[in-house]
Amino acid sequence: MSFDYKNLTGAHVRAARGLIDWRQDDLVEKSGVSKRSIQNIENNINITDRVRRDLYEAFEKAGLEFYNSDKPGVRFKGGD
């Protein structure tokens, strides 16, 4: 089952940034999303679907994929 960007959480964003060693400023540059919006999603403050989509697409272009099982997860594409 594929991951729906609307399910992107603060935990996903923090984990993805850590996995590819991006600071919030790097994610601002790659996604076009404001730093305040990134801080909001990472702190589980309400965020729009457009912001979730833009962040999701930036991480996807960086070679990451998201999944949900018992806990939210992120890995490099092709991981098991």
PDB file of N, CA, C and O in Angstrom, chain B, residues numbered from 101:
ATOM      1  N   MET B 101       0.840  -1.180   0.000  1.00  0.00           N
ATOM      2  CA  MET B 101       0.000   0.000   0.000  1.00  0.00           C
ATOM      3  C   MET B 101       0.888   1.247   0.000  1.00  0.00           C
ATOM      4  O   MET B 101       1.840   1.343   0.774  1.00  0.00           O
ATOM      5  N   SER B 102       0.568   2.178  -0.861  1.00  0.00           N
ATOM      6  CA  SER B 102       1.394   3.373  -0.959  1.00  0.00           C
ATOM      7  C   SER B 102       1.062   4.369   0.158  1.00  0.00           C
ATOM      8  O   SER B 102      -0.011   4.333   0.760  1.00  0.00           O
ATOM      9  N   PHE B 103       1.997   5.226   0.397  1.00  0.00           N
ATOM     10  CA  PHE B 103       1.866   6.222   1.455  1.00  0.00           C
ATOM     11  C   PHE B 103       1.178   7.452   0.897  1.00  0.00           C
ATOM     12  O   PHE B 103       1.548   7.929  -0.176  1.00  0.00           O
ATOM     13  N   ASP B 104       0.192   7.974   1.597  1.00  0.00           N
ATOM     14  CA  ASP B 104      -0.514   9.195   1.212  1.00  0.00           C
ATOM     15  C   ASP B 104       0.143  10.376   1.925  1.00  0.00           C
ATOM     16  O   ASP B 104       0.232  10.397   3.153  1.00  0.00           O
ATOM     17  N   TYR B 105       0.599  11.353   1.151  1.00  0.00           N
ATOM     18  CA  TYR B 105       1.281  12.508   1.742  1.00  0.00           C
ATOM     19  C   TYR B 105       0.455  13.185   2.831  1.00  0.00           C
ATOM     20  O   TYR B 105       1.018  13.849   3.701  1.00  0.00           O
ATOM     21  N   LYS B 106      -0.860  13.033   2.804  1.00  0.00           N
ATOM     22  CA  LYS B 106      -1.717  13.648   3.823  1.00  0.00           C
ATOM     23  C   LYS B 106      -1.484  13.034   5.205  1.00  0.00           C
ATOM     24  O   LYS B 106      -1.910  13.592   6.217  1.00  0.00           O
ATOM     25  N   ASN B 107      -0.807  11.886   5.243  1.00  0.00           N
ATOM     26  CA  ASN B 107      -0.488  11.225   6.515  1.00  0.00           C
ATOM     27  C   ASN B 107       0.880  11.615   7.059  1.00  0.00           C
ATOM     28  O   ASN B 107       1.303  11.105   8.096  1.00  0.00           O
ATOM     29  N   LEU B 108       1.571  12.510   6.371  1.00  0.00           N
ATOM     30  CA  LEU B 108       2.895  12.940   6.808  1.00  0.00           C
ATOM     31  C   LEU B 108       2.789  13.622   8.182  1.00  0.00           C
ATOM     32  O   LEU B 108       1.976  14.527   8.373  1.00  0.00           O
ATOM     33  N   THR B 109       3.604  13.184   9.116  1.00  0.00           N
ATOM     34  CA  THR B 109       3.568  13.699  10.484  1.00  0.00           C
ATOM     35  C   THR B 109       4.875  14.409  10.822  1.00  0.00           C
ATOM     36  O   THR B 109       5.849  14.349  10.071  1.00  0.00           O
ATOM     37  N   GLY B 110       4.869  15.070  11.948  1.00  0.00           N
ATOM     38  CA  GLY B 110       6.089  15.689  12.452  1.00  0.00           C
ATOM     39  C   GLY B 110       7.187  14.670  12.665  1.00  0.00           C
ATOM     40  O   GLY B 110       8.357  14.947  12.402  1.00  0.00           O
ATOM     41  N   ALA B 111       6.816  13.490  13.141  1.00  0.00           N
ATOM     42  CA  ALA B 111       7.801  12.424  13.350  1.00  0.00           C
ATOM     43  C   ALA B 111       8.437  12.010  12.026  1.00  0.00           C
ATOM     44  O   ALA B 111       9.645  11.782  11.963  1.00  0.00           O
ATOM     45  N   HIS B 112       7.631  11.912  10.967  1.00  0.00           N
ATOM     46  CA  HIS B 112       8.180  11.599   9.649  1.00  0.00           C
ATOM     47  C   HIS B 112       9.191  12.655   9.223  1.00  0.00           C
ATOM     48  O   HIS B 112      10.292  12.329   8.779  1.00  0.00           O
ATOM     49  N   VAL B 113       8.811  13.919   9.362  1.00  0.00           N
ATOM     50  CA  VAL B 113       9.665  15.011   8.895  1.00  0.00           C
ATOM     51  C   VAL B 113      10.980  15.040   9.668  1.00  0.00           C
ATOM     52  O   VAL B 113      12.050  15.180   9.074  1.00  0.00           O
ATOM     53  N   ARG B 114      10.901  14.908  10.984  1.00  0.00           N
ATOM     54  CA  ARG B 114      12.127  14.902  11.792  1.00  0.00           C
ATOM     55  C   ARG B 114      13.020  13.725  11.424  1.00  0.00           C
ATOM     56  O   ARG B 114      14.235  13.874  11.292  1.00  0.00           O
ATOM     57  N   ALA B 115      12.410  12.551  11.259  1.00  0.00           N
ATOM     58  CA  ALA B 115      13.186  11.353  10.922  1.00  0.00           C
ATOM     59  C   ALA B 115      13.816  11.478   9.538  1.00  0.00           C
ATOM     60  O   ALA B 115      14.972  11.105   9.343  1.00  0.00           O
ATOM     61  N   ALA B 116      13.060  11.998   8.588  1.00  0.00           N
ATOM     62  CA  ALA B 116      13.579  12.146   7.226  1.00  0.00           C
ATOM     63  C   ALA B 116      14.738  13.132   7.199  1.00  0.00           C
ATOM     64  O   ALA B 116      15.758  12.880   6.558  1.00  0.00           O
ATOM     65  N   ARG B 117      14.584  14.248   7.891  1.00  0.00           N
ATOM     66  CA  ARG B 117      15.690  15.219   7.932  1.00  0.00           C
ATOM     67  C   ARG B 117      16.928  14.588   8.537  1.00  0.00           C
ATOM     68  O   ARG B 117      18.038  14.799   8.050  1.00  0.00           O
ATOM     69  N   GLY B 118      16.744  13.817   9.596  1.00  0.00           N
ATOM     70  CA  GLY B 118      17.876  13.168  10.243  1.00  0.00           C
ATOM     71  C   GLY B 118      18.552  12.150   9.344  1.00  0.00           C
ATOM     72  O   GLY B 118      19.778  12.035   9.329  1.00  0.00           O
ATOM     73  N   LEU B 119      17.747  11.413   8.595  1.00  0.00           N
ATOM     74  CA  LEU B 119      18.282  10.362   7.733  1.00  0.00           C
ATOM     75  C   LEU B 119      19.170  10.927   6.632  1.00  0.00           C
ATOM     76  O   LEU B 119      20.185  10.328   6.277  1.00  0.00           O
ATOM     77  N   ILE B 120      18.784  12.081   6.095  1.00  0.00           N
ATOM     78  CA  ILE B 120      19.592  12.660   5.013  1.00  0.00           C
ATOM     79  C   ILE B 120      20.413  13.861   5.476  1.00  0.00           C
ATOM     80  O   ILE B 120      21.014  14.569   4.668  1.00  0.00           O
ATOM     81  N   ASP B 121      20.427  14.078   6.793  1.00  0.00           N
ATOM     82  CA  ASP B 121      21.263  15.120   7.404  1.00  0.00           C
ATOM     83  C   ASP B 121      20.944  16.517   6.869  1.00  0.00           C
ATOM     84  O   ASP B 121      21.840  17.285   6.519  1.00  0.00           O
ATOM     85  N   TRP B 122      19.637  16.828   6.815  1.00  0.00           N
ATOM     86  CA  TRP B 122      19.191  18.160   6.414  1.00  0.00           C
ATOM     87  C   TRP B 122      18.804  18.955   7.647  1.00  0.00           C
ATOM     88  O   TRP B 122      18.122  18.449   8.538  1.00  0.00           O
ATOM     89  N   ARG B 123      19.238  20.186   7.689  1.00  0.00           N
ATOM     90  CA  ARG B 123      18.753  21.129   8.695  1.00  0.00           C
ATOM     91  C   ARG B 123      17.398  21.648   8.219  1.00  0.00           C
ATOM     92  O   ARG B 123      17.019  21.416   7.071  1.00  0.00           O
ATOM     93  N   GLN B 124      16.678  22.333   9.070  1.00  0.00           N
ATOM     94  CA  GLN B 124      15.408  22.919   8.639  1.00  0.00           C
ATOM     95  C   GLN B 124      15.636  23.865   7.469  1.00  0.00           C
ATOM     96  O   GLN B 124      14.828  23.908   6.542  1.00  0.00           O
ATOM     97  N   ASP B 125      16.729  24.624   7.502  1.00  0.00           N
ATOM     98  CA  ASP B 125      17.028  25.551   6.412  1.00  0.00           C
ATOM     99  C   ASP B 125      17.243  24.832   5.083  1.00  0.00           C
ATOM    100  O   ASP B 125      16.887  25.360   4.029  1.00  0.00           O
ATOM    101  N   ASP B 126      17.822  23.634   5.124  1.00  0.00           N
ATOM    102  CA  ASP B 126      17.983  22.838   3.902  1.00  0.00           C
ATOM    103  C   ASP B 126      16.618  22.449   3.346  1.00  0.00           C
ATOM    104  O   ASP B 126      16.390  22.508   2.138  1.00  0.00           O
ATOM    105  N   LEU B 127      15.721  22.055   4.228  1.00  0.00           N
ATOM    106  CA  LEU B 127      14.381  21.663   3.806  1.00  0.00           C
ATOM    107  C   LEU B 127      13.611  22.854   3.256  1.00  0.00           C
ATOM    108  O   LEU B 127      12.837  22.701   2.311  1.00  0.00           O
ATOM    109  N   VAL B 128      13.807  24.030   3.826  1.00  0.00           N
ATOM    110  CA  VAL B 128      13.201  25.258   3.282  1.00  0.00           C
ATOM    111  C   VAL B 128      13.642  25.428   1.828  1.00  0.00           C
ATOM    112  O   VAL B 128      12.819  25.671   0.945  1.00  0.00           O
ATOM    113  N   GLU B 129      14.926  25.300   1.595  1.00  0.00           N
ATOM    114  CA  GLU B 129      15.483  25.479   0.253  1.00  0.00           C
ATOM    115  C   GLU B 129      14.960  24.431  -0.723  1.00  0.00           C
ATOM    116  O   GLU B 129      14.612  24.762  -1.856  1.00  0.00           O
ATOM    117  N   LYS B 130      14.903  23.181  -0.300  1.00  0.00           N
ATOM    118  CA  LYS B 130      14.511  22.081  -1.193  1.00  0.00           C
ATOM    119  C   LYS B 130      13.008  22.027  -1.446  1.00  0.00           C
ATOM    120  O   LYS B 130      12.576  21.568  -2.503  1.00  0.00           O
ATOM    121  N   SER B 131      12.206  22.493  -0.485  1.00  0.00           N
ATOM    122  CA  SER B 131      10.751  22.337  -0.603  1.00  0.00           C
ATOM    123  C   SER B 131      10.005  23.621  -0.943  1.00  0.00           C
ATOM    124  O   SER B 131       8.895  23.576  -1.476  1.00  0.00           O
ATOM    125  N   GLY B 132      10.614  24.768  -0.635  1.00  0.00           N
ATOM    126  CA  GLY B 132       9.911  26.027  -0.807  1.00  0.00           C
ATOM    127  C   GLY B 132       8.924  26.327   0.304  1.00  0.00           C
ATOM    128  O   GLY B 132       8.169  27.296   0.223  1.00  0.00           O
ATOM    129  N   VAL B 133       8.926  25.506   1.334  1.00  0.00           N
ATOM    130  CA  VAL B 133       8.043  25.672   2.492  1.00  0.00           C
ATOM    131  C   VAL B 133       8.744  26.575   3.505  1.00  0.00           C
ATOM    132  O   VAL B 133       9.957  26.476   3.690  1.00  0.00           O
ATOM    133  N   SER B 134       7.995  27.443   4.154  1.00  0.00           N
ATOM    134  CA  SER B 134       8.595  28.355   5.133  1.00  0.00           C
ATOM    135  C   SER B 134       9.136  27.585   6.335  1.00  0.00           C
ATOM    136  O   SER B 134       8.662  26.499   6.667  1.00  0.00           O
ATOM    137  N   LYS B 135      10.128  28.171   6.967  1.00  0.00           N
ATOM    138  CA  LYS B 135      10.706  27.562   8.159  1.00  0.00           C
ATOM    139  C   LYS B 135       9.661  27.448   9.263  1.00  0.00           C
ATOM    140  O   LYS B 135       9.638  26.454   9.990  1.00  0.00           O
ATOM    141  N   ARG B 136       8.795  28.452   9.397  1.00  0.00           N
ATOM    142  CA  ARG B 136       7.736  28.415  10.404  1.00  0.00           C
ATOM    143  C   ARG B 136       6.816  27.209  10.179  1.00  0.00           C
ATOM    144  O   ARG B 136       6.430  26.541  11.138  1.00  0.00           O
ATOM    145  N   SER B 137       6.463  26.924   8.918  1.00  0.00           N
ATOM    146  CA  SER B 137       5.602  25.769   8.629  1.00  0.00           C
ATOM    147  C   SER B 137       6.300  24.460   8.961  1.00  0.00           C
ATOM    148  O   SER B 137       5.671  23.522   9.449  1.00  0.00           O
ATOM    149  N   ILE B 138       7.604  24.397   8.695  1.00  0.00           N
ATOM    150  CA  ILE B 138       8.365  23.195   9.043  1.00  0.00           C
ATOM    151  C   ILE B 138       8.395  23.025  10.558  1.00  0.00           C
ATOM    152  O   ILE B 138       8.204  21.919  11.063  1.00  0.00           O
ATOM    153  N   GLN B 139       8.631  24.099  11.273  1.00  0.00           N
ATOM    154  CA  GLN B 139       8.613  24.038  12.742  1.00  0.00           C
ATOM    155  C   GLN B 139       7.233  23.608  13.235  1.00  0.00           C
ATOM    156  O   GLN B 139       7.125  22.820  14.174  1.00  0.00           O
ATOM    157  N   ASN B 140       6.188  24.122  12.608  1.00  0.00           N
ATOM    158  CA  ASN B 140       4.835  23.760  13.019  1.00  0.00           C
ATOM    159  C   ASN B 140       4.561  22.277  12.843  1.00  0.00           C
ATOM    160  O   ASN B 140       4.062  21.629  13.763  1.00  0.00           O
ATOM    161  N   ILE B 141       4.882  21.726  11.671  1.00  0.00           N
ATOM    162  CA  ILE B 141       4.602  20.305  11.465  1.00  0.00           C
ATOM    163  C   ILE B 141       5.453  19.447  12.400  1.00  0.00           C
ATOM    164  O   ILE B 141       4.982  18.431  12.911  1.00  0.00           O
ATOM    165  N   GLU B 142       6.704  19.853  12.623  1.00  0.00           N
ATOM    166  CA  GLU B 142       7.563  19.066  13.516  1.00  0.00           C
ATOM    167  C   GLU B 142       7.079  19.120  14.954  1.00  0.00           C
ATOM    168  O   GLU B 142       7.392  18.232  15.747  1.00  0.00           O
ATOM    169  N   ASN B 143       6.326  20.143  15.296  1.00  0.00           N
ATOM    170  CA  ASN B 143       5.759  20.267  16.649  1.00  0.00           C
ATOM    171  C   ASN B 143       4.286  19.881  16.699  1.00  0.00           C
ATOM    172  O   ASN B 143       3.583  20.183  17.663  1.00  0.00           O
ATOM    173  N   ASN B 144       3.828  19.203  15.636  1.00  0.00           N
ATOM    174  CA  ASN B 144       2.453  18.698  15.563  1.00  0.00           C
ATOM    175  C   ASN B 144       1.407  19.792  15.691  1.00  0.00           C
ATOM    176  O   ASN B 144       0.350  19.599  16.291  1.00  0.00           O
ATOM    177  N   ILE B 145       1.724  20.949  15.113  1.00  0.00           N
ATOM    178  CA  ILE B 145       0.773  22.047  15.037  1.00  0.00           C
ATOM    179  C   ILE B 145       0.105  21.960  13.669  1.00  0.00           C
ATOM    180  O   ILE B 145       0.755  21.628  12.678  1.00  0.00           O
ATOM    181  N   ASN B 146      -1.166  22.252  13.615  1.00  0.00           N
ATOM    182  CA  ASN B 146      -1.951  22.127  12.390  1.00  0.00           C
ATOM    183  C   ASN B 146      -1.225  22.682  11.172  1.00  0.00           C
ATOM    184  O   ASN B 146      -0.635  23.761  11.228  1.00  0.00           O
ATOM    185  N   ILE B 147      -1.272  21.940  10.076  1.00  0.00           N
ATOM    186  CA  ILE B 147      -0.575  22.318   8.852  1.00  0.00           C
ATOM    187  C   ILE B 147      -1.445  21.943   7.652  1.00  0.00           C
ATOM    188  O   ILE B 147      -2.237  21.004   7.737  1.00  0.00           O
ATOM    189  N   THR B 148      -1.312  22.648   6.558  1.00  0.00           N
ATOM    190  CA  THR B 148      -2.152  22.395   5.386  1.00  0.00           C
ATOM    191  C   THR B 148      -1.655  21.194   4.588  1.00  0.00           C
ATOM    192  O   THR B 148      -0.496  20.791   4.690  1.00  0.00           O
ATOM    193  N   ASP B 149      -2.560  20.636   3.797  1.00  0.00           N
ATOM    194  CA  ASP B 149      -2.185  19.530   2.922  1.00  0.00           C
ATOM    195  C   ASP B 149      -1.161  19.969   1.883  1.00  0.00           C
ATOM    196  O   ASP B 149      -0.316  19.170   1.479  1.00  0.00           O
ATOM    197  N   ARG B 150      -1.221  21.231   1.440  1.00  0.00           N
ATOM    198  CA  ARG B 150      -0.257  21.717   0.459  1.00  0.00           C
ATOM    199  C   ARG B 150       1.165  21.661   1.023  1.00  0.00           C
ATOM    200  O   ARG B 150       2.103  21.268   0.329  1.00  0.00           O
ATOM    201  N   VAL B 151       1.311  22.056   2.281  1.00  0.00           N
ATOM    202  CA  VAL B 151       2.624  22.008   2.922  1.00  0.00           C
ATOM    203  C   VAL B 151       3.078  20.562   3.064  1.00  0.00           C
ATOM    204  O   VAL B 151       4.232  20.242   2.781  1.00  0.00           O
ATOM    205  N   ARG B 152       2.185  19.695   3.496  1.00  0.00           N
ATOM    206  CA  ARG B 152       2.532  18.270   3.602  1.00  0.00           C
ATOM    207  C   ARG B 152       2.992  17.729   2.251  1.00  0.00           C
ATOM    208  O   ARG B 152       3.987  17.008   2.175  1.00  0.00           O
ATOM    209  N   ARG B 153       2.269  18.077   1.185  1.00  0.00           N
ATOM    210  CA  ARG B 153       2.618  17.605  -0.154  1.00  0.00           C
ATOM    211  C   ARG B 153       3.986  18.124  -0.576  1.00  0.00           C
ATOM    212  O   ARG B 153       4.803  17.359  -1.089  1.00  0.00           O
ATOM    213  N   ASP B 154       4.247  19.405  -0.371  1.00  0.00           N
ATOM    214  CA  ASP B 154       5.527  19.982  -0.775  1.00  0.00           C
ATOM    215  C   ASP B 154       6.699  19.352  -0.025  1.00  0.00           C
ATOM    216  O   ASP B 154       7.749  19.099  -0.614  1.00  0.00           O
ATOM    217  N   LEU B 155       6.523  19.098   1.268  1.00  0.00           N
ATOM    218  CA  LEU B 155       7.577  18.442   2.043  1.00  0.00           C
ATOM    219  C   LEU B 155       7.773  17.007   1.567  1.00  0.00           C
ATOM    220  O   LEU B 155       8.902  16.554   1.376  1.00  0.00           O
ATOM    221  N   TYR B 156       6.675  16.306   1.378  1.00  0.00           N
ATOM    222  CA  TYR B 156       6.724  14.929   0.897  1.00  0.00           C
ATOM    223  C   TYR B 156       7.483  14.841  -0.428  1.00  0.00           C
ATOM    224  O   TYR B 156       8.343  13.978  -0.604  1.00  0.00           O
ATOM    225  N   GLU B 157       7.158  15.738  -1.354  1.00  0.00           N
ATOM    226  CA  GLU B 157       7.809  15.721  -2.666  1.00  0.00           C
ATOM    227  C   GLU B 157       9.303  16.028  -2.568  1.00  0.00           C
ATOM    228  O   GLU B 157      10.100  15.436  -3.296  1.00  0.00           O
ATOM    229  N   ALA B 158       9.687  16.930  -1.692  1.00  0.00           N
ATOM    230  CA  ALA B 158      11.112  17.241  -1.514  1.00  0.00           C
ATOM    231  C   ALA B 158      11.868  16.020  -0.998  1.00  0.00           C
ATOM    232  O   ALA B 158      12.963  15.720  -1.472  1.00  0.00           O
ATOM    233  N   PHE B 159      11.290  15.321  -0.034  1.00  0.00           N
ATOM    234  CA  PHE B 159      11.947  14.120   0.491  1.00  0.00           C
ATOM    235  C   PHE B 159      11.978  13.005  -0.549  1.00  0.00           C
ATOM    236  O   PHE B 159      12.962  12.274  -0.661  1.00  0.00           O
ATOM    237  N   GLU B 160      10.900  12.882  -1.303  1.00  0.00           N
ATOM    238  CA  GLU B 160      10.851  11.859  -2.344  1.00  0.00           C
ATOM    239  C   GLU B 160      11.953  12.106  -3.390  1.00  0.00           C
ATOM    240  O   GLU B 160      12.616  11.165  -3.827  1.00  0.00           O
ATOM    241  N   LYS B 161      12.141  13.356  -3.783  1.00  0.00           N
ATOM    242  CA  LYS B 161      13.201  13.694  -4.736  1.00  0.00           C
ATOM    243  C   LYS B 161      14.582  13.399  -4.171  1.00  0.00           C
ATOM    244  O   LYS B 161      15.522  13.140  -4.923  1.00  0.00           O
ATOM    245  N   ALA B 162      14.707  13.438  -2.843  1.00  0.00           N
ATOM    246  CA  ALA B 162      15.987  13.141  -2.185  1.00  0.00           C
ATOM    247  C   ALA B 162      16.210  11.631  -2.036  1.00  0.00           C
ATOM    248  O   ALA B 162      17.239  11.204  -1.510  1.00  0.00           O
ATOM    249  N   GLY B 163      15.251  10.829  -2.496  1.00  0.00           N
ATOM    250  CA  GLY B 163      15.433   9.382  -2.475  1.00  0.00           C
ATOM    251  C   GLY B 163      14.832   8.668  -1.283  1.00  0.00           C
ATOM    252  O   GLY B 163      15.187   7.524  -0.998  1.00  0.00           O
ATOM    253  N   LEU B 164      13.917   9.335  -0.578  1.00  0.00           N
ATOM    254  CA  LEU B 164      13.295   8.718   0.589  1.00  0.00           C
ATOM    255  C   LEU B 164      11.878   8.254   0.273  1.00  0.00           C
ATOM    256  O   LEU B 164      11.232   8.761  -0.643  1.00  0.00           O
ATOM    257  N   GLU B 165      11.413   7.286   1.045  1.00  0.00           N
ATOM    258  CA  GLU B 165      10.019   6.868   0.987  1.00  0.00           C
ATOM    259  C   GLU B 165       9.502   6.712   2.407  1.00  0.00           C
ATOM    260  O   GLU B 165      10.251   6.397   3.332  1.00  0.00           O
ATOM    261  N   PHE B 166       8.216   6.937   2.554  1.00  0.00           N
ATOM    262  CA  PHE B 166       7.566   6.858   3.859  1.00  0.00           C
ATOM    263  C   PHE B 166       6.658   5.643   3.889  1.00  0.00           C
ATOM    264  O   PHE B 166       6.175   5.185   2.854  1.00  0.00           O
ATOM    265  N   TYR B 167       6.434   5.129   5.086  1.00  0.00           N
ATOM    266  CA  TYR B 167       5.526   3.999   5.247  1.00  0.00           C
ATOM    267  C   TYR B 167       4.904   4.065   6.630  1.00  0.00           C
ATOM    268  O   TYR B 167       5.411   4.731   7.533  1.00  0.00           O
ATOM    269  N   ASN B 168       3.823   3.374   6.765  1.00  0.00           N
ATOM    270  CA  ASN B 168       3.161   3.264   8.062  1.00  0.00           C
ATOM    271  C   ASN B 168       2.960   1.791   8.356  1.00  0.00           C
ATOM    272  O   ASN B 168       2.435   1.042   7.532  1.00  0.00           O
ATOM    273  N   SER B 169       3.373   1.400   9.508  1.00  0.00           N
ATOM    274  CA  SER B 169       3.045   0.082  10.027  1.00  0.00           C
ATOM    275  C   SER B 169       2.580   0.343  11.446  1.00  0.00           C
ATOM    276  O   SER B 169       1.633   1.105  11.644  1.00  0.00           O
ATOM    277  N   ASP B 170       3.198  -0.251  12.420  1.00  0.00           N
ATOM    278  CA  ASP B 170       2.815   0.044  13.802  1.00  0.00           C
ATOM    279  C   ASP B 170       3.226   1.457  14.186  1.00  0.00           C
ATOM    280  O   ASP B 170       2.578   2.094  15.016  1.00  0.00           O
ATOM    281  N   LYS B 171       4.309   1.947  13.579  1.00  0.00           N
ATOM    282  CA  LYS B 171       4.821   3.288  13.857  1.00  0.00           C
ATOM    283  C   LYS B 171       5.215   3.921  12.536  1.00  0.00           C
ATOM    284  O   LYS B 171       5.610   3.208  11.613  1.00  0.00           O
ATOM    285  N   PRO B 172       5.119   5.262  12.413  1.00  0.00           N
ATOM    286  CA  PRO B 172       5.529   5.908  11.173  1.00  0.00           C
ATOM    287  C   PRO B 172       6.993   5.645  10.874  1.00  0.00           C
ATOM    288  O   PRO B 172       7.827   5.601  11.779  1.00  0.00           O
ATOM    289  N   GLY B 173       7.297   5.471   9.595  1.00  0.00           N
ATOM    290  CA  GLY B 173       8.679   5.209   9.233  1.00  0.00           C
ATOM    291  C   GLY B 173       9.088   5.897   7.959  1.00  0.00           C
ATOM    292  O   GLY B 173       8.254   6.323   7.160  1.00  0.00           O
ATOM    293  N   VAL B 174      10.408   6.000   7.783  1.00  0.00           N
ATOM    294  CA  VAL B 174      11.005   6.569   6.575  1.00  0.00           C
ATOM    295  C   VAL B 174      12.277   5.779   6.296  1.00  0.00           C
ATOM    296  O   VAL B 174      12.986   5.360   7.211  1.00  0.00           O
ATOM    297  N   ARG B 175      12.546   5.588   5.012  1.00  0.00           N
ATOM    298  CA  ARG B 175      13.750   4.863   4.607  1.00  0.00           C
ATOM    299  C   ARG B 175      14.149   5.305   3.213  1.00  0.00           C
ATOM    300  O   ARG B 175      13.394   5.991   2.524  1.00  0.00           O
ATOM    301  N   PHE B 176      15.336   4.906   2.808  1.00  0.00           N
ATOM    302  CA  PHE B 176      15.747   5.154   1.439  1.00  0.00           C
ATOM    303  C   PHE B 176      14.930   4.253   0.528  1.00  0.00           C
ATOM    304  O   PHE B 176      14.619   3.121   0.897  1.00  0.00           O
ATOM    305  N   LYS B 177      14.580   4.740  -0.654  1.00  0.00           N
ATOM    306  CA  LYS B 177      13.797   3.942  -1.607  1.00  0.00           C
ATOM    307  C   LYS B 177      14.490   2.623  -1.866  1.00  0.00           C
ATOM    308  O   LYS B 177      15.713   2.555  -1.990  1.00  0.00           O
ATOM    309  N   GLY B 178      13.693   1.584  -1.945  1.00  0.00           N
ATOM    310  CA  GLY B 178      14.230   0.258  -2.188  1.00  0.00           C
ATOM    311  C   GLY B 178      14.600  -0.482  -0.923  1.00  0.00           C
ATOM    312  O   GLY B 178      15.052  -1.625  -0.989  1.00  0.00           O
ATOM    313  N   GLY B 179      14.415   0.155   0.251  1.00  0.00           N
ATOM    314  CA  GLY B 179      14.716  -0.506   1.516  1.00  0.00           C
ATOM    315  C   GLY B 179      13.660  -1.539   1.856  1.00  0.00           C
ATOM    316  O   GLY B 179      12.541  -1.489   1.345  1.00  0.00           O
ATOM    317  N   ASP B 180      14.018  -2.467   2.713  1.00  0.00           N
ATOM    318  CA  ASP B 180      13.056  -3.521   3.109  1.00  0.00           C
ATOM    319  C   ASP B 180      12.450  -3.253   4.446  1.00  0.00           C
ATOM    320  O   ASP B 180      11.628  -4.038   4.920  1.00  0.00           O
TER     321      ASP B 180
END
